[in-house]
Amino acid sequence: MSEFVNEGGSFEGRQVPMDGEAERYLLGGILRDPNVMTPVIDVVSDDDFFYLERHQLIWRAMRQLYSAGTPIDMLTLPAELEKMGRLQQSGGREYIFELMESVASSANVEWNLEHLRDKFVLRKLIRMSSDTIKKAMDVSSAPDEVLQSAERAVFAIAEKQVKNSLRPIENFVTPLLDRLNNRKDGITGIPTGLTELDELTNGLQNSDLIILAARPGVGKTSFALTIAANAAIDFNKHVAFFSLEMDGVQLAQRLLCSRAQVDQSKLRNGKLNRDEMNKLIAHVAPINQSPLFVDDNADLGIMELMSKARDLKRQGKLDLLLIDYLQLMKTGKEENRAVAIGAISRGLKILAKELHIPVIALAQLSRKVEEKGRERPQLSDLRESGSIEQDADMVWFVERPYVRTHKDDDKYKAELIVAKHRNGSVKDIPLAFVPEYTTFYDATAEDSGSDDGGDYQFGGDDQGGGYSFGEF
């Protein structure tokens, strides 16, 4: 605080949030009963949790004793301070004795801890605000960068507001059971609902940036919406879907028809029969009750997206983030498009690490894929910026042969090409796509040798029942 607080503990003529007596009582309570050190150390992560320098030094010595498994008492604490060369600076042995004598017991440790935590938070906010003012006063500063810096700092402060972590065992058992009920064997991340993909990745892992790319019209939005729906509806994960290309009503229509397995064209032209209408109605409630959030602002910039994502995370409502699609986003600067796309991909990777969530960003492939007549895309086909591949932890390509061949045998065939996997192996995963529902499913050929390409089974019991579309 020294850079903007004077020696009297004031800032612009006002007293800085601090309570020296409460600091004395907290440290004295630990000396009275070293057992309270465990809950205290869960909360106090920084030395400047204490405002007075001597208390910072004493706390540092206590923490080092605790880490070494050494009892904290009137003998070991002064000895540790002396070893640090800070005994006199901390007040000497006399002050250590005064600390212990200042409290009769450790009964009020919890109250003092929470009281001091509030003061500490306020001081951090003052420091952050002072830094922001200095940056804003710098004529070379870009407003968007100052705003992002301030927002990151506030988010970091909010994330560290740790309350007492001692809770009844039932508070841990219930979430454990929920997690076990919602997982498949080996899945440690967010399930996609696609068996072979989940087996390869162990679920979508926190802090990973995943690029999902395809030629126009192949179905990258449908694939992203399939994953979003499976995660939110089937596994109760908080999912945010930012759609820059399609409005929210169109997404809702796709989602509803997909889950109910009703032909979208019938919904659009109003030719639904009673059974189809009943199926749609039956799936409205599960969708409405799912933790899926949609933002269809077509004018979305990277900084606005980051701000909205941080706000959701702060509320505990964000486990997975999807963006459709990367090349439509704005950076807020006039610059070379490749540089702009690179800045966006780096921003998304930073966001994934900061919020500790998986981020899936859709991307277009360059037209050279079609010009060359190649059937399979390559990493070099990612449009406009090589930094997309560099920033990504995984790169997926969606392929549907029917888009090229228009053969009936290929109509329901699809493939997910995992072309880059920083923490695992790459693989081509066969899938099935039902265009009437614009949905991707697990696929296993029951009769690959038949003339019509075989019947395919889509989905399974884990996804709400087995679906058979062999009659198509």
Backbone hydrogen bonds, N-H to C=O, Kabsch-Sander energy under -0.5 kcal/mol:
donor,donor_aa,acceptor,acceptor_aa,energy
4,F,1,M,-1.8
5,V,1,M,-1.4
6,N,10,S,-2.2
9,G,6,N,-2.1
11,F,14,R,-3.4
14,R,11,F,-1.6
16,V,9,G,-3.0
23,E,19,D,-1.8
24,R,20,G,-2.1
25,Y,21,E,-2.6
26,L,22,A,-2.3
27,L,23,E,-2.3
28,G,24,R,-2.8
29,G,25,Y,-2.2
30,I,26,L,-1.6
31,L,27,L,-1.8
32,R,28,G,-2.1
33,D,29,G,-2.2
36,V,33,D,-2.1
37,M,34,P,-1.7
38,T,35,N,-0.9
40,V,36,V,-1.6
41,I,37,M,-2.7
42,D,38,T,-1.0
43,V,39,P,-0.6
43,V,40,V,-1.2
44,V,40,V,-2.7
45,S,43,V,-1.1
49,F,46,D,-1.6
50,F,47,D,-1.8
56,Q,52,L,-1.8
57,L,53,E,-2.2
58,I,54,R,-2.1
59,W,55,H,-2.5
60,R,56,Q,-2.2
61,A,57,L,-2.0
62,M,58,I,-2.3
63,R,59,W,-2.7
64,Q,60,R,-2.0
65,L,61,A,-2.2
66,Y,62,M,-2.5
67,S,63,R,-2.5
68,A,64,Q,-1.6
69,G,66,Y,-1.2
70,T,65,L,-2.7
73,D,71,P,-0.7
77,L,73,D,-2.2
79,A,75,L,-1.4
80,E,76,T,-2.2
81,L,77,L,-2.3
82,E,78,P,-2.4
83,K,79,A,-2.1
84,M,80,E,-1.7
85,G,81,L,-0.5
85,G,82,E,-1.0
86,R,81,L,-2.8
87,L,81,L,-0.6
90,S,86,R,-1.5
91,G,88,Q,-1.5
92,G,87,L,-2.4
95,Y,91,G,-0.9
96,I,92,G,-1.6
97,F,93,R,-2.2
98,E,94,E,-2.2
99,L,95,Y,-2.3
100,M,96,I,-1.6
101,E,97,F,-2.2
102,S,98,E,-1.3
102,S,99,L,-0.5
103,V,100,M,-1.0
109,V,106,S,-1.6
112,N,108,N,-2.5
113,L,109,V,-2.5
114,E,110,E,-2.1
115,H,111,W,-2.6
116,L,112,N,-2.6
117,R,113,L,-2.0
118,D,114,E,-1.9
119,K,115,H,-1.5
120,F,116,L,-2.6
121,V,117,R,-2.3
122,L,118,D,-2.0
123,R,119,K,-2.1
124,K,120,F,-2.2
125,L,121,V,-2.2
126,I,122,L,-2.0
127,R,123,R,-2.5
128,M,124,K,-2.8
129,S,125,L,-2.6
130,S,126,I,-2.6
131,D,127,R,-2.4
132,T,128,M,-2.3
133,I,129,S,-2.4
134,K,130,S,-2.2
135,K,131,D,-2.2
136,A,132,T,-2.8
137,M,133,I,-2.0
138,D,134,K,-0.7
138,D,135,K,-0.7
139,V,137,M,-0.6
141,S,138,D,-2.0
146,V,142,A,-2.2
147,L,143,P,-2.6
148,Q,144,D,-2.5
149,S,145,E,-2.4
150,A,146,V,-2.3
151,E,147,L,-2.5
152,R,148,Q,-2.6
153,A,149,S,-2.0
154,V,150,A,-2.4
155,F,151,E,-2.5
156,A,152,R,-2.4
157,I,153,A,-2.0
158,A,154,V,-2.6
159,E,155,F,-2.5
160,K,156,A,-1.1
160,K,157,I,-0.5
161,Q,158,A,-1.4
162,V,160,K,-2.5
163,K,161,Q,-0.5
167,R,165,S,-0.9
171,N,168,P,-1.7
172,F,169,I,-1.7
173,V,169,I,-1.9
174,T,170,E,-1.7
176,L,172,F,-1.5
177,L,173,V,-2.4
178,D,174,T,-2.2
179,R,175,P,-2.5
180,L,176,L,-2.4
181,N,177,L,-2.5
182,N,178,D,-1.5
183,R,180,L,-0.9
187,I,184,K,-2.1
188,T,186,G,-0.7
188,T,202,N,-2.0
189,G,202,N,-2.3
190,I,204,L,-2.6
195,T,193,G,-0.7
198,D,194,L,-2.5
199,E,195,T,-2.2
200,L,196,E,-1.7
201,T,197,L,-2.2
202,N,198,D,-2.3
203,G,198,D,-0.5
204,L,190,I,-2.9
207,S,357,I,-0.6
208,D,205,Q,-1.6
210,I,208,D,-0.6
210,I,359,V,-3.3
211,I,209,L,-0.5
211,I,394,M,-2.6
212,L,210,I,-0.6
212,L,361,A,-2.3
213,A,211,I,-0.6
213,A,396,W,-3.0
214,A,363,A,-1.1
218,V,215,R,-1.7
223,F,219,G,-2.4
224,A,220,K,-2.4
225,L,221,T,-2.6
226,T,222,S,-2.1
227,I,223,F,-2.0
228,A,224,A,-2.5
229,A,225,L,-2.7
230,N,226,T,-2.4
231,A,227,I,-2.6
232,A,228,A,-2.4
233,I,229,A,-2.9
234,D,229,A,-0.8
234,D,230,N,-1.1
235,F,230,N,-1.1
236,N,232,A,-0.6
237,K,231,A,-2.4
239,V,237,K,-0.7
239,V,291,P,-2.5
240,A,320,L,-2.5
241,F,293,F,-3.2
242,F,240,A,-0.6
242,F,322,L,-3.1
243,S,241,F,-0.7
243,S,295,D,-2.9
244,L,242,F,-0.7
244,L,324,D,-3.3
245,E,324,D,-0.9
251,L,247,D,-2.0
252,A,248,G,-2.5
253,Q,249,V,-2.2
254,R,250,Q,-2.4
255,L,251,L,-2.8
256,L,252,A,-2.7
257,C,253,Q,-2.4
258,S,254,R,-2.4
259,R,255,L,-2.6
260,A,256,L,-2.3
261,Q,257,C,-1.3
262,V,257,C,-1.9
264,Q,436,E,-2.2
266,K,263,D,-0.7
267,L,263,D,-1.2
268,R,264,Q,-2.3
269,N,265,S,-2.1
270,G,266,K,-0.6
271,K,266,K,-1.7
277,M,273,N,-2.4
278,N,274,R,-2.4
279,K,275,D,-2.0
280,L,276,E,-2.1
281,I,277,M,-2.4
282,A,278,N,-2.2
283,H,279,K,-0.9
283,H,280,L,-0.9
284,V,280,L,-0.6
284,V,281,I,-1.0
285,A,281,I,-0.7
287,I,283,H,-1.4
288,N,284,V,-2.9
289,Q,285,A,-2.4
290,S,287,I,-1.1
292,L,290,S,-1.7
293,F,239,V,-3.1
293,F,291,P,-0.5
295,D,241,F,-2.4
298,A,296,D,-0.7
300,L,297,N,-0.8
302,I,330,K,-2.8
305,L,301,G,-2.5
306,M,302,I,-2.3
307,S,303,M,-2.0
308,K,304,E,-2.4
309,A,305,L,-2.7
310,R,306,M,-2.4
311,D,307,S,-1.9
312,L,308,K,-2.1
313,K,309,A,-2.6
314,R,310,R,-2.7
315,Q,311,D,-1.3
316,G,313,K,-1.7
317,K,312,L,-2.8
319,D,238,H,-3.3
320,L,238,H,-1.8
321,L,358,P,-1.9
322,L,240,A,-2.6
323,I,360,I,-2.4
324,D,242,F,-3.0
326,L,362,L,-3.5
328,L,325,Y,-1.3
329,M,326,L,-1.6
330,K,300,L,-1.4
335,E,333,K,-0.8
340,A,336,N,-2.5
341,I,337,R,-2.7
342,G,338,A,-2.1
343,A,339,V,-2.1
344,I,340,A,-2.1
345,S,341,I,-2.6
346,R,342,G,-2.2
347,G,343,A,-2.2
348,L,344,I,-2.3
349,K,345,S,-1.9
350,I,346,R,-2.5
351,L,347,G,-2.3
352,A,348,L,-2.3
353,K,349,K,-2.0
354,E,350,I,-2.8
355,L,351,L,-2.7
356,H,352,A,-0.9
357,I,352,A,-1.6
359,V,208,D,-2.8
360,I,321,L,-3.0
361,A,210,I,-2.9
361,A,359,V,-0.6
362,L,323,I,-2.9
362,L,360,I,-0.5
363,A,212,L,-2.3
365,L,214,A,-1.1
366,S,381,D,-2.9
369,V,366,S,-1.5
370,E,367,R,-0.8
371,E,367,R,-1.9
372,K,368,K,-2.1
373,G,369,V,-0.6
374,R,369,V,-1.2
381,D,378,Q,-2.2
382,L,379,L,-1.6
383,R,364,Q,-1.9
388,I,385,S,-1.0
390,Q,386,G,-1.4
391,D,387,S,-2.6
392,A,388,I,-1.6
393,D,209,L,-2.8
394,M,209,L,-1.7
395,V,420,K,-1.7
396,W,211,I,-3.4
397,F,417,I,-2.3
398,V,213,A,-2.0
399,E,415,E,-2.7
402,Y,410,D,-0.7
403,V,400,R,-1.5
404,R,401,P,-1.2
405,T,401,P,-2.8
406,H,402,Y,-2.0
410,D,407,K,-1.3
411,K,408,D,-1.3
413,K,410,D,-1.3
414,A,431,L,-1.8
415,E,399,E,-2.3
416,L,429,I,-2.8
417,I,397,F,-3.3
417,I,415,E,-0.6
418,V,416,L,-0.8
418,V,427,K,-3.1
419,A,395,V,-1.7
419,A,417,I,-1.3
420,K,395,V,-1.4
422,R,393,D,-3.3
424,G,421,H,-1.7
427,K,418,V,-1.1
429,I,416,L,-3.2
429,I,427,K,-0.6
431,L,414,A,-2.7
432,A,441,Y,-2.1
433,F,412,Y,-1.6
434,V,439,T,-2.4
437,Y,434,V,-1.2
438,T,434,V,-1.3
439,T,434,V,-1.2
441,Y,432,A,-2.6
443,A,430,P,-0.6
444,T,457,Q,-0.7
446,E,455,D,-2.1
447,D,455,D,-0.5
450,S,447,D,-1.8
453,G,450,S,-1.6
457,Q,444,T,-1.0
458,F,467,Y,-2.5
459,G,442,D,-0.6
460,G,465,G,-0.5
463,Q,460,G,-1.6
464,G,461,D,-1.4
465,G,460,G,-1.3
467,Y,458,F,-1.6
469,F,456,Y,-1.3
469,F,467,Y,-0.5
472,F,469,F,-1.5
